[in-house]
Structure formats: structure tokens, C-alpha cells
Amino acid sequence: MRNYLRLLTAAILLFLISSCKSGEKLYNKGRYDEAVAAFVKKLQKKPNDPIALQLLPKAYQQSQLRHEDKVNGYLASDNPLKWEYVRKEYRSLQSLYDIIYASPAAQKVVQPKDYRNAITGAQENAAQVRYDRGMELLNRGDKPSAREAYSEFAASLKLVNNYRDAKQKMDESYQQGLVNVMISQIAIRSPYFQFSADQFRDALVRNLQNRNINFFVKFTDEKLARNDQEQPDQYLEMQFYDFEVGQTYIDRTSRDVSREIEDRPLKDTSGKEIKRYMTVKATIYTIRKTVVSRGVLDYRIIDVANNQVLRQDRIPGSYTWVNQVGTFKGDERALSDEDKRLIGGVDAPPPPPQDLFMLFTRPIYDQLASNLHDFYN
């Protein structure tokens, strides 16, 4: 027990010594902010520590000089965002104030400066700069500038909550920078597949809306947009060409197979067994039904204002449904393992045409969604 207490006491002394040396090392390395925190922590545990009492005022003074020198450098610069850097320096100094103010022992040797008013002033100036930049961009009247203006007004509000009418201006910037993309209805040659084409489009609209590809891009269905009298900025035009659904091919085959197998042995006059072999035969019949559906989607993204084509492409898609049934006649022993794998199956009907349409357009849908994501992202 005594040995344990001695070890514990030694560990505590070592920690206190190392803590003090740590603060001194930080001071000697010019890491004054960290040194201030280390010395204050030391004084909280040992209020009369001579090294901490001696070096804390010097560390704090050096921190002040360093941060205020940076402030003066920023203020003398042409950097339009200099007030945000000034605020950062003042906040670092305020952190030192809070650390020292929380320690009565530290306050006896250091009277820290309160920078709250300086921080408030810097924030107000920084918010004003962001607001003015936002207004200059918004007044340009084009969409890219409006999007930048949105970010500037948002930055202004982050610096000072409810700053002037920045929230209203941010909303104006969003509406001005927004690109309304109207997704066309898909006219199709065969009315029989119109419902499936509408499903394709509806799924695409939901996908684009739910993925939030770009904050400043809004996708709307043409029918809904027309009803709401929305004016599109861009128009996504789609059309299926050269498509066929349910093209059926039937391939019937028959194949004769045979194998030589060992038969029941015979015995000669002496009673010795004599091996005998026999040939077994069978015929394998297979019916393979292949149903092919394929088509091509043409799409164009058009700028409504000048009727310029921004992007166009042609995406092919296909789906093949296969069903095979195998039977045989003859001796099953003639079948190899590979032959046996051909036997069986059910003569099932293919999916209905509407389902086949959706199946062959699925890869088209995936590729189109990916293309649009890349384009608008």
C-alpha cells in the first residue's frame, strides 16, 4: 500500500512538473495562445506556481501583439473579405480573455482585454460587405450572378442573424437564379404503349426531383407546368424511335444421343463371368422461345429563350426474355450429365407487352437519369 501511495505521489508530481514545463516549452516555441491556456490550467491547480505567474503575463502580451498585428495587416489590405479575418483574430483574443477570466489566480497577474465589442463591430462590417457584394451580383440580372448573390446573402446572415433584408434578398436571388426544366410528355406511335411511356416519364420526373441534383434546378412535368402556367427556362424533349416489343423467335431442335453401357454378364462353361456391352439410345427435343424488345430514346435539352440545343443524345435499350423446355424419348441411360441439364422447364408465356416495354426501357432510363445528373450537377 505504501509503495502504491509513493508511486501515485510521484506520478502527480511528475504531471505537475511536466505541465509547467509544457507551458514553458510552448512559450519558448512561440505558441503563445496555447502557453496561456497551459499556464492558466497550472495556476488552477497550483495558484502560487512561480513559473506560471512569471510567464503568463508575457505569453498573453505576446498573443495580443501577434493577433492585433494581424488585424492591422488585414485592415490595411485590399482583401474585400478582410473583416471576416479580423473577426477571427478578435475571437481568438476573446477566447484568451474567457480562459483567464475564469481563473482568479490568473487574474491577479493579468488583466485581459474584452474584445466582445470589437467582434460585434467586425461582424457588422463583414455582413455589410457580403450584403453589398450580393446586391451588386443580383443587380446584374443573370442567373449565374444571382446564384452567387444567394451565397453572399446567406454568408451575411450567418455573420449577423436577420441582417437588414438579407433573407428577402436571398429569396429573390434564388428565384432569379432558378432554372425551370420542363420535362416533355412522350408521344409514341402506338397508343397501346402510351400508358407505359407515361410511366417512364413519371418515374424520371420523380427521380430527378428526389435526388436534388442541383439546388438551383427545378424539374417539372410538362402537363403540370402548363396547368400552373409556369414558364420554363429549358425544355427536355424526349421521343422513342425504332422500337419493337415482343419480337418472338422459336427454335425447335432434336438430337439423337447414344452411349455404350455394361450389360448383365454371361458365364462360360467353366463358370467364369464374361463382360457384355450394349448400346442405349435416346432423342432429346428442345424448344427455345426468345422474345426480344428494343428501342431507342432521342432526347434534347433546349434553351427556351434562344431555342439553342444545349445537349442531345440517343440512348438504346433492349431486353431479351428466354424460355426453354427440354424433353426426351428413349433410354434415360443414354443421357450425359449435360444432356440431363437440358431436360425440364415449363412452357411459360412471356411477360405482357406493357411489362416488356418497361423492361427494355429500364437501361435507357438509368442512362438518361445519369446523363441528366451529370449535366445539371
C-alpha atoms as one frame of an Amber mdcrd trajectory, in Angstrom:
protein
   0.000   0.000   0.000   2.845   2.334   0.902   4.538   1.595  -2.396   1.273
   2.384  -4.230   0.955   5.757  -2.451   4.558   6.608  -3.225   4.026   5.786
  -6.913   0.804   7.837  -7.019   2.511  10.829  -5.360   5.422  10.567  -7.767
   3.045  10.435 -10.739   1.185  13.546  -9.571   4.448  15.467  -9.034   5.673
  14.369 -12.439   2.396  15.541 -14.041   2.636  18.953 -12.359   6.257  19.366
 -13.361   5.553  18.269 -16.930   2.518  20.575 -17.080   4.648  23.512 -16.095
   7.407  22.519 -18.484   4.787  22.061 -21.216   3.634  25.665 -20.831   7.223
  26.860 -20.776   8.044  24.842 -23.906   5.020  26.274 -25.710   6.094  29.782
 -24.709   9.650  29.219 -25.931   8.307  27.872 -29.252   6.215  30.995 -29.756
   2.900  29.175 -29.352   1.616  31.875 -27.031  -2.118  31.121 -27.159  -1.506
  27.527 -26.111   1.010  28.667 -23.487  -1.600  30.983 -21.923  -4.054  28.092
 -21.643  -1.358  25.823 -20.148  -0.268  28.402 -17.538  -3.866  29.154 -16.509
  -4.525  25.432 -16.107  -1.376  25.193 -13.991  -2.471  28.080 -11.737  -5.881
  26.494 -11.231  -4.099  23.533  -9.647  -1.193  25.405  -8.081  -2.060  29.132
  -7.662   1.442  30.094  -6.493   3.462  28.355  -9.191   6.353  30.778  -9.844
   6.963  29.897 -13.487   3.294  30.215 -14.451   2.956  33.515 -12.552   6.031
  34.887 -14.290   5.364  33.719 -17.856   1.567  34.028 -18.110   1.581  37.855
 -18.443   4.351  37.667 -21.049   2.548  34.946 -23.027  -0.694  36.939 -23.008
   1.099  40.122 -24.074   2.774  38.304 -26.951  -0.566  36.812 -28.040  -2.165
  40.251 -28.051   0.661  41.722 -30.088   0.558  38.892 -32.615  -3.220  38.918
 -33.154  -3.526  42.707 -33.235  -0.626  42.906 -35.674  -2.555  40.532 -37.940
  -5.665  42.689 -37.516  -3.758  45.790 -38.612  -2.361  43.913 -41.592  -5.838
  42.808 -42.698  -7.279  46.296 -42.271  -4.520  47.751 -44.445  -5.071  45.185
 -47.200  -7.363  45.347 -50.241  -8.951  41.997 -49.420 -12.729  42.586 -49.696
 -13.374  39.923 -47.034 -10.824  41.285 -44.570 -13.416  41.897 -41.834 -14.068
  38.179 -41.582 -10.362  37.583 -40.953 -10.348  40.440 -38.431 -13.269  38.857
 -36.609 -11.368  35.553 -36.447  -8.401  37.237 -34.746 -10.624  39.058 -32.272
 -12.409  35.823 -31.436  -9.073  34.167 -30.669  -8.236  37.033 -28.314 -11.673
  36.777 -26.706 -11.038  33.073 -26.069  -7.921  34.015 -24.107  -9.981  36.565
 -22.169 -12.511  33.882 -21.241  -9.778  31.453 -20.160  -8.052  33.996 -17.906
 -11.306  35.478 -16.559 -12.327  32.018 -15.330  -9.207  31.789 -13.103  -8.900
  34.083 -10.039  -5.204  33.201  -9.734  -4.580  34.192 -13.365  -6.484  37.482
 -12.961  -4.069  38.538 -10.214  -1.217  38.806 -12.735  -3.092  39.531 -15.989
  -5.927  41.930 -16.749  -7.260  40.556 -20.055  -8.973  42.783 -22.582 -12.612
  42.139 -23.505 -12.990  42.042 -27.293 -16.745  41.478 -27.493 -17.453  44.939
 -28.903 -14.622  44.561 -31.399 -16.043  41.216 -32.545 -19.514  42.737 -32.942
 -18.120  45.623 -34.993 -16.125  43.296 -37.231 -19.169  41.067 -37.755 -21.317
  44.063 -38.724 -18.712  45.259 -41.212 -18.233  41.748 -42.617 -22.002  41.304
 -43.006 -22.243  44.665 -44.782 -19.508  43.660 -47.221 -21.264  40.382 -48.029
 -24.598  42.188 -48.415 -23.115  44.772 -50.802 -21.453  42.035 -52.871 -24.797
  40.220 -53.034 -26.624  43.336 -54.220 -24.027  44.034 -56.908 -24.366  40.471
 -58.213 -28.160  40.434 -58.003 -28.418  43.683 -59.980 -26.555  42.116 -62.914
 -29.780  40.329 -63.776 -28.365  36.996 -64.980 -28.829  33.583 -63.419 -25.190
  32.711 -62.628 -24.729  36.025 -60.823 -27.989  35.517 -58.933 -26.728  32.174
 -57.646 -23.540  33.816 -56.397 -25.652  36.547 -54.819 -27.612  33.887 -52.943
 -24.392  32.647 -51.346 -23.351  36.189 -50.395 -26.662  36.957 -48.670 -26.501
  33.602 -46.890 -22.987  34.464 -45.660 -24.254  37.833 -44.443 -26.988  36.154
 -42.398 -24.505  33.661 -40.981 -22.398  36.547 -39.705 -25.305  38.573 -38.303
 -28.661  36.924 -37.796 -31.549  38.790 -39.517 -29.142  41.292 -41.053 -31.187
  44.018 -42.783 -33.348  42.421 -45.522 -30.744  39.791 -46.475 -33.271  36.968
 -46.046 -35.630  38.612 -48.540 -32.779  39.280 -50.953 -31.632  35.685 -50.628
 -35.113  34.507 -51.648 -35.085  36.923 -54.602 -31.678  35.594 -55.650 -32.929
  32.035 -55.530 -35.941  32.757 -57.709 -33.839  34.732 -60.177 -31.123  32.060
 -60.316 -33.527  29.130 -60.586 -33.602  27.115 -63.828 -37.030  25.616 -64.531
 -36.662  22.465 -66.605 -39.884  21.240 -68.182 -39.898  17.520 -68.980 -41.912
  16.791 -72.082 -44.723  14.345 -72.414 -43.659  11.428 -74.611 -45.747  10.981
 -77.705 -45.483   7.443 -79.020 -46.565   5.886 -82.304 -48.562   3.098 -80.742
 -51.343   4.256 -78.392 -51.169   0.781 -76.879 -47.884   1.748 -75.153 -48.759
   5.337 -74.251 -49.504   4.399 -70.640 -46.099   2.726 -70.326 -44.370   5.754
 -71.847 -46.158   7.982 -69.340 -44.940   5.721 -66.522 -41.400   6.061 -67.851
 -41.657   9.856 -67.793 -43.345   9.995 -64.371 -40.626   7.817 -62.844 -37.959
  10.034 -64.407 -39.542  13.214 -63.013 -39.764  11.733 -59.505 -36.179  10.525
 -59.697 -34.842  13.928 -60.713 -36.905  15.746 -58.119 -35.978  13.414 -55.254
 -32.260  13.312 -55.990 -31.862  17.093 -55.523 -29.261  17.221 -58.261 -28.827
  20.976 -58.104 -30.359  23.403 -55.632 -30.955  25.892 -58.436 -32.593  23.445
 -60.870 -36.290  22.569 -60.685 -37.767  19.721 -62.735 -41.468  19.772 -63.562
 -43.785  17.610 -65.613 -44.964  19.366 -68.767 -48.631  18.766 -68.037 -48.410
  20.180 -64.522 -46.280  23.102 -65.649 -48.798  24.009 -68.345 -51.672  23.840
 -65.870 -49.793  26.125 -63.447 -48.769  28.397 -66.329 -45.108  28.047 -65.389
 -42.626  29.452 -67.864 -39.735  27.038 -68.435 -36.134  28.077 -68.940 -35.217
  24.749 -70.503 -37.206  22.030 -72.182 -36.310  18.336 -72.065 -37.735  16.813
 -75.232 -37.968  13.006 -75.479 -39.113  10.657 -78.200 -38.933   6.875 -78.632
 -37.858   5.745 -82.087 -37.409   2.385 -83.811 -38.851   0.354 -81.006 -40.376
  -3.086 -81.182 -41.921  -5.038 -78.353 -42.341  -8.792 -78.212 -40.498  -9.905
 -81.349 -40.677 -13.687 -80.897 -38.289 -16.343 -82.191 -38.891 -20.080 -81.691
 -36.101 -22.577 -82.187 -37.001 -26.300 -82.149 -34.221 -28.865 -82.141 -33.908
 -32.623 -81.830 -30.731 -34.553 -81.244 -30.045 -38.280 -81.091 -27.678 -39.496
 -78.398 -26.297 -42.935 -77.568 -23.977 -44.498 -75.050 -22.365 -47.879 -74.662
 -23.026 -49.314 -71.232 -22.105 -52.538 -69.487 -24.805 -55.208 -69.702 -25.523
 -58.138 -67.430 -22.502 -60.521 -67.688 -22.649 -64.108 -69.030 -20.879 -67.166
 -67.651 -18.866 -69.553 -69.742 -18.835 -73.369 -69.302 -16.300 -73.070 -66.512
 -18.466 -70.612 -64.630 -16.259 -67.567 -65.316 -18.138 -64.254 -65.937 -17.798
 -62.673 -69.345 -18.476 -58.881 -69.636 -21.062 -57.784 -72.145 -21.825 -54.299
 -73.506 -24.902 -52.817 -75.079 -25.814 -49.525 -76.773 -28.667 -47.394 -75.382
 -30.278 -44.628 -77.402 -32.481 -41.576 -76.829 -33.634 -38.459 -78.656 -33.543
 -35.011 -76.960 -36.120 -32.419 -78.001 -35.740 -28.713 -77.050 -37.986 -25.766
 -77.702 -36.292 -22.400 -77.076 -38.537 -19.336 -77.170 -36.804 -15.928 -77.338
 -38.769 -12.682 -77.060 -36.802  -9.541 -77.927 -37.862  -5.981 -77.113 -35.724
  -2.987 -78.001 -35.833   0.659 -78.890 -34.033   3.994 -78.914 -34.765   7.174
 -76.995 -33.768  10.509 -78.506 -33.588  13.414 -76.096 -32.683  17.078 -76.379
 -32.266  19.814 -73.778 -33.329  23.095 -75.327 -32.793  26.635 -74.027 -36.260
  28.141 -74.392 -35.054  31.756 -74.663 -32.979  31.243 -77.818 -34.088  27.760
 -78.923 -30.487  26.570 -78.643 -29.880  22.857 -78.147 -27.741  22.525 -75.012
 -27.375  18.760 -75.172 -28.702  15.896 -77.244 -28.092  12.177 -77.346 -29.580
   8.867 -78.441 -29.795   6.020 -75.919 -30.529   2.437 -76.992 -32.082  -0.187
 -74.747 -33.077  -3.809 -75.046 -34.465  -6.717 -73.084 -34.463 -10.388 -74.065
 -36.763 -12.907 -72.432 -35.835 -16.577 -72.898 -37.743 -19.734 -72.039 -36.561
 -23.253 -72.834 -38.263 -26.617 -72.414 -36.459 -29.940 -72.875 -37.847 -33.469
 -73.176 -36.510 -36.810 -74.357 -37.667 -40.156 -75.699 -35.791 -43.397 -75.327
 -33.487 -44.794 -72.692 -32.552 -42.269 -69.994 -29.229 -44.038 -69.550 -28.144
 -42.614 -72.891 -28.172 -39.086 -71.447 -24.990 -37.462 -70.218 -24.998 -35.073
 -67.232 -25.013 -32.158 -69.641 -27.948 -33.650 -71.538 -29.896 -34.080 -68.303
 -29.499 -30.377 -67.518 -31.409 -29.609 -70.723 -34.374 -31.675 -69.661 -37.223
 -29.933 -67.869 -38.688 -26.479 -67.762 -42.201 -25.148 -68.116 -43.706 -23.767
 -71.283 -44.441 -20.334 -69.704 -45.826 -17.327 -71.565 -43.653 -14.180 -71.870
 -44.478 -11.045 -69.826 -47.281  -8.880 -71.222 -46.260  -6.221 -73.780 -46.566
  -3.299 -71.316 -44.148  -5.044 -68.959 -41.761  -5.786 -71.808 -41.840  -2.092
 -72.722 -40.834  -1.123 -69.168 -38.119  -3.789 -69.120 -36.414  -2.682 -72.339
 -36.629   0.985 -71.316 -35.089   0.375 -67.864 -31.455   0.651 -69.093 -32.485
   3.704 -71.126 -33.989   5.236 -68.002 -30.860   4.552 -65.925 -28.565   6.057
 -68.557 -30.789   9.090 -69.092 -31.031   9.783 -65.349 -27.240   9.536 -65.096
 -26.725  11.861 -68.071 -29.079  14.465 -66.653 -27.451  14.208 -63.224 -24.028
  14.894 -64.754 -25.333  17.732 -66.921 -27.154  19.610 -64.167 -24.654  18.883
 -61.429
